Amino acid sequence: MTVLDDRIEMAKEDDELTLDGLFESLERITPEGYKVEIVEGAIFMSPQRDTHWEIIADIFEQLRTKYPRKRLKSDVRVDYPGQLNGFASDVCLVAEGAEKNEKGVWRCQDVEFVAEVISKGTAQNDYGPKKGAYALAEVPVYLIADPYQGKCHLFTQPKEGDYITETTVAFGGDVDMTTTLLGLVLKTDEFPRD
């Protein structure tokens, strides 16, 4: 079956596109090693790069010192407010006792922390519509690690679709999240730059 056949089949089933339908079709055609996200109805596929992975792994390992592995997710679909927003965040922390919904997807209301590592092709999403959707979903802590700038941007206090507070820390410094529900300091001295 071709991509065109998939689209025609999906259109025949229902004139209205759904995240579930889109992701089902994309699962059949996505190459190994690629991450797929749908942001405001647009499909983005990006390959995993070494720099990207190293930062994700470092964040994950530091969070593991405080949180059990079952609460940490990476590249796992979560649907967010807005038109067709199905994100696969680089790292996210779900609340204690969180459960998947009836579709087998984690609920955005249970997400307590999100970290996105910037890729050139999708940076505008992380700084723009994804940031807005995370704030609208009231994700308490949103971190962007940008290897091109060599900086982390920490967003807290979501209110009415935006974050009230932004803190910027250059790679090599500490991202102090002790006053957030995470209650930890993230070391960035080993974050590589692009």
C-alpha positions as CSV (number, residue, x, y, z in Angstrom):
1,M,0.0,0.0,0.0
2,T,1.3,3.5,-0.8
3,V,1.0,6.7,1.0
4,L,-1.6,7.8,-1.5
5,D,-3.6,4.6,-0.9
6,D,-3.4,5.2,2.8
7,R,-4.7,8.8,2.4
8,I,-7.5,7.7,0.1
9,E,-8.5,4.9,2.5
10,M,-8.5,7.3,5.4
11,A,-10.5,9.9,3.6
12,K,-13.1,7.3,2.6
13,E,-13.5,6.2,6.2
14,D,-14.1,9.7,7.5
15,D,-13.9,13.2,6.0
16,E,-12.6,14.5,9.3
17,L,-8.9,13.8,10.1
18,T,-8.2,12.6,13.6
19,L,-4.9,12.2,15.5
20,D,-5.5,8.5,15.9
21,G,-6.1,8.1,12.1
22,L,-3.1,10.1,11.2
23,F,-0.8,8.3,13.6
24,E,-2.1,4.9,12.4
25,S,-1.2,5.8,8.8
26,L,2.1,7.2,9.8
27,E,3.2,4.2,11.7
28,R,3.1,2.1,8.5
29,I,5.4,4.5,6.6
30,T,7.8,6.0,9.2
31,P,11.4,4.9,8.7
32,E,13.3,3.4,11.7
33,G,15.1,6.0,13.8
34,Y,12.7,8.8,13.0
35,K,10.4,10.6,15.4
36,V,6.9,11.7,14.2
37,E,4.9,14.5,15.7
38,I,1.8,16.3,14.6
39,V,1.8,20.0,15.5
40,E,-1.4,22.0,14.6
41,G,-2.2,19.4,12.0
42,A,1.2,19.5,10.3
43,I,3.3,16.3,10.3
44,F,7.0,16.5,11.3
45,M,9.5,13.7,10.9
46,S,13.0,14.1,12.3
47,P,15.9,11.7,12.6
48,Q,17.7,11.3,15.9
49,R,21.1,12.9,16.0
50,D,24.0,12.2,18.4
51,T,23.9,15.7,20.0
52,H,20.2,15.5,20.4
53,W,20.3,12.0,22.0
54,E,23.2,12.9,24.4
55,I,21.2,15.8,25.9
56,I,18.0,13.7,26.2
57,A,20.0,10.9,27.9
58,D,21.6,13.3,30.3
59,I,18.3,14.9,31.3
60,F,16.7,11.4,31.7
61,E,19.6,10.2,33.8
62,Q,19.4,13.2,36.1
63,L,15.7,12.9,36.5
64,R,16.1,9.2,37.3
65,T,18.0,10.1,40.5
66,K,14.7,11.3,41.9
67,Y,11.9,9.7,39.8
68,P,11.1,6.1,39.0
69,R,11.5,5.1,35.4
70,K,7.8,4.3,34.9
71,R,7.0,8.0,35.3
72,L,9.6,9.2,32.7
73,K,8.7,9.0,29.0
74,S,10.6,9.8,25.9
75,D,9.2,10.1,22.3
76,V,5.8,8.8,23.6
77,R,2.6,10.3,22.1
78,V,0.6,12.7,24.3
79,D,-2.3,14.7,22.8
80,Y,-2.4,18.4,23.7
81,P,-5.0,21.1,23.4
82,G,-5.5,22.7,20.0
83,Q,-6.2,21.5,16.5
84,L,-4.5,18.1,15.9
85,N,-1.7,18.3,18.5
86,G,-0.1,14.9,19.1
87,F,3.4,15.5,20.5
88,A,6.2,13.0,21.2
89,S,8.3,15.1,23.7
90,D,11.9,14.3,24.1
91,V,11.5,13.8,27.8
92,C,8.4,14.1,30.0
93,L,7.4,13.3,33.6
94,V,3.9,12.1,34.3
95,A,2.3,12.4,37.7
96,E,2.4,9.7,40.3
97,G,-0.5,7.3,39.6
98,A,-1.1,8.6,36.1
99,E,-2.8,6.2,33.7
100,K,-3.3,6.1,30.0
101,N,-6.7,7.1,28.6
102,E,-9.1,4.7,26.8
103,K,-7.1,5.1,23.6
104,G,-3.8,4.0,25.3
105,V,-2.4,7.5,25.2
106,W,-1.1,9.5,28.3
107,R,-3.3,12.4,29.3
108,C,-1.7,15.9,29.0
109,Q,-3.4,16.7,32.4
110,D,-1.0,14.3,34.0
111,V,2.2,15.7,32.5
112,E,4.3,17.6,35.1
113,F,7.5,18.3,33.1
114,V,8.5,18.4,29.5
115,A,12.0,18.8,28.0
116,E,12.5,19.4,24.3
117,V,15.9,19.4,22.7
118,I,16.0,21.7,19.6
119,S,16.5,20.3,16.1
120,K,17.0,22.7,13.3
121,G,14.0,21.6,11.3
122,T,11.5,21.7,14.2
123,A,12.9,24.5,16.4
124,Q,10.0,26.8,15.5
125,N,7.5,24.3,16.9
126,D,9.3,24.0,20.3
127,Y,9.5,27.7,20.8
128,G,6.1,28.4,19.3
129,P,3.0,26.2,19.0
130,K,4.3,23.4,21.3
131,K,5.2,25.9,24.0
132,G,1.7,27.4,23.7
133,A,0.0,24.0,23.9
134,Y,2.1,23.0,26.9
135,A,1.1,26.2,28.7
136,L,-2.6,25.8,27.7
137,A,-2.4,22.2,29.2
138,E,-0.9,23.8,32.3
139,V,2.3,21.7,32.2
140,P,4.0,23.3,35.2
141,V,7.6,23.1,33.9
142,Y,8.8,23.3,30.3
143,L,12.5,23.1,29.4
144,I,14.0,23.8,26.0
145,A,17.7,22.7,25.6
146,D,19.1,24.4,22.5
147,P,22.5,23.1,21.4
148,Y,22.7,25.7,18.6
149,Q,22.4,28.6,21.1
150,G,24.2,26.6,23.9
151,K,21.4,27.6,26.3
152,C,18.5,26.1,28.2
153,H,15.3,28.0,28.5
154,L,13.1,27.1,31.6
155,F,9.5,28.1,31.4
156,T,7.3,28.0,34.6
157,Q,3.9,29.3,35.8
158,P,1.6,28.6,32.9
159,K,-1.3,31.0,32.6
160,E,-3.8,31.4,29.8
161,G,-1.8,29.7,27.2
162,D,1.6,31.2,28.0
163,Y,4.3,31.0,30.6
164,I,4.8,33.9,33.0
165,T,8.4,33.0,34.0
166,E,11.4,32.3,31.7
167,T,14.9,31.7,33.0
168,T,17.8,31.3,30.6
169,V,21.0,29.4,31.5
170,A,24.0,28.9,29.3
171,F,25.3,25.3,28.9
172,G,27.7,24.7,31.7
173,G,25.5,26.3,34.3
174,D,22.9,24.8,36.6
175,V,19.2,25.0,35.8
176,D,17.7,25.5,39.3
177,M,14.3,23.8,39.4
178,T,14.3,23.5,43.2
179,T,11.3,26.0,43.5
180,T,9.3,24.0,41.0
181,L,7.5,20.7,41.7
182,L,10.6,18.9,40.3
183,G,12.6,20.0,43.2
184,L,16.0,19.5,41.7
185,V,19.0,21.2,40.0
186,L,19.7,20.1,36.4
187,K,23.5,20.1,35.5
188,T,24.2,21.1,31.9
189,D,28.0,21.0,32.0
190,E,28.0,17.8,29.8
191,F,25.4,19.0,27.3
192,P,27.1,19.1,23.8
193,R,26.7,21.9,21.4
194,D,26.0,21.8,17.7
